[in-house]
Amino acid sequence: MTYIYNLRDVGSADLAMAGGKGVGLGGLVQAGVPVPPGFVLNTAAYSAFVDANHLGAGIQELAALSPQATPQDYEDASERIRALFAGGTMPTGMADELGAAYRSLGNGDEAVAVRSSATAEDLASASFAGQQETYLNIRGAEALAVAVRDCWASLWTARAMAYRVREGIGPEAVRLAVVVQQMVEAEAAGVMFTANPSNGRRDQIVIGAAWGLGESVVSGTVTTDDVVVDAGTERVLSRRTADKETMTVYAGGGQGTTEQPVPAARRNQPVLDDGAAAALARYGTRIADHFGVPQDIEWARDGGEFFILQSRPITALPEPAADIPDTWPVPYPKGLYFRASIVEQLPDPLSPLFADLIDGSVTRSLKALMNEAVGSDVVRDGDVGLPTVNGYAYYYYRTSGMWRVMGKAPAAMLALARGEAHMGVDGWREFSSPLPAGDQRMVGKVDRGALGWGTA
């Protein structure tokens, strides 16, 4: 029986055979982006191993936990299932086929990445990211066989079983394929989202980048540089360069990985310049177009060349939202804006309709009041107003109008002292106070009947 499929032969209909990760990688190859060469050990191999070692009944019994199961119950069940796999033996024909596929990738001692690829994985409704294991820098056929067995066992980690329970996926419904690929000894690696996860913008690509291999980025153990790229123009919109203290590298002795400090000269150096970020974003756009939905992508860079390691749909992407404004341009130049008097009674942003209505009425009132005080035609159209800035109301006095008013200030102060133009104490006593109180000298000038008030 054939258990091995080249990644280029895996299509979108092969989920049950290749698992979510295998299908995603096959799609990447078909999209024409650079993917490290590799193959899939299909789910039939998992089933054959389980059957050959008579593990099925034991796995189902241990995995059938009650809805009241505690985290420790999951841990205990997982440990016992892993022990079942550790005691199993890979059938001879399967081991031979796996060894031959491995040798096709190099000289028989090629460093490979061994990645779990579950049938309930990398779906649009649930990503299952990080639920199963990945093993990096695996060398030799014997070490590869052990890594494959450990990947199969990782289908039953406590976190994977608990996640499937939350998603309503029963233990009998899942199987695991294994993806084996040439390792990319990355100088830099990270993740890329072809839509902005923070605001839902589909026209923005967000890249996280760090030095070394990408496992530290995926696991969240390292702070990444963050770059936002406009998907249409490939122009960098923003970037934040982190202090990158550690990085993941090949471990000494030829197997696995380890963490080491980032050299001091590179800690605060950007991982990707604008040109590299644009080139990577171009791959992101191609991948999203191929799959038809926004993608969460893992990438690596070696010798200045990018490689795409994985792609899955982004789950729980918010609806697109407008950017939060970081500049508040004023509507009119060369003037003074301030909040006082009635504006202080408007603490919230104004609706566009209310802002338009109040601007006109306040502007006419201010102009009339000031012209009474300093003389007609001193305050001209456009000299005063009540515009909004970022939705909030402000008084506005144009600079040239303020200079004209100041030129009339001495005369206005004299009028104030004399109570002229309805100003000063006399102006209040004789005009302003009687008006709202209903002084007949003022009210009598209004046609009450025309206003529908009656005559009484």
Secondary structure, DSSP 8 states (H G I E B T S, - for coil): ---EEEGGG--TT-HHHHHHHHHHHHHHHHHT-----EEEE-HHHHHHHHHHTT-HHHHHHHH---TT--HHHHHHHHHHHHHHHHT----HHHHHHHHHHHHTTSSS---EEEEEEESS-S-SS---TTSS-EEEEE-SHHHHHHHHHHHHHGGG-HHHHHHHHHHT--GGG--EEEEEEE----SEEEEEESS-TTT--TTEEEEEEEEBBTHHHHHT-S--EEEEEETTT--EEEEE-----EEEEE-TTSSSEEEEE--HHHHTS-SS-HHHHHHHHHHHHHHHHHHSS-EEEEEEEETTEEEEEEEEE--S--------------SSSSEEEE--GGGGG--S---HHHHHHHHHHHHHHHHHHHHHHH-TTSS-TTSEE--EETTEE-EEEEHHHHHHHHHTHHHHHHHHHHTGGG-HHHHIIIIITHHHHT-HHHHTTS-TTTTT----
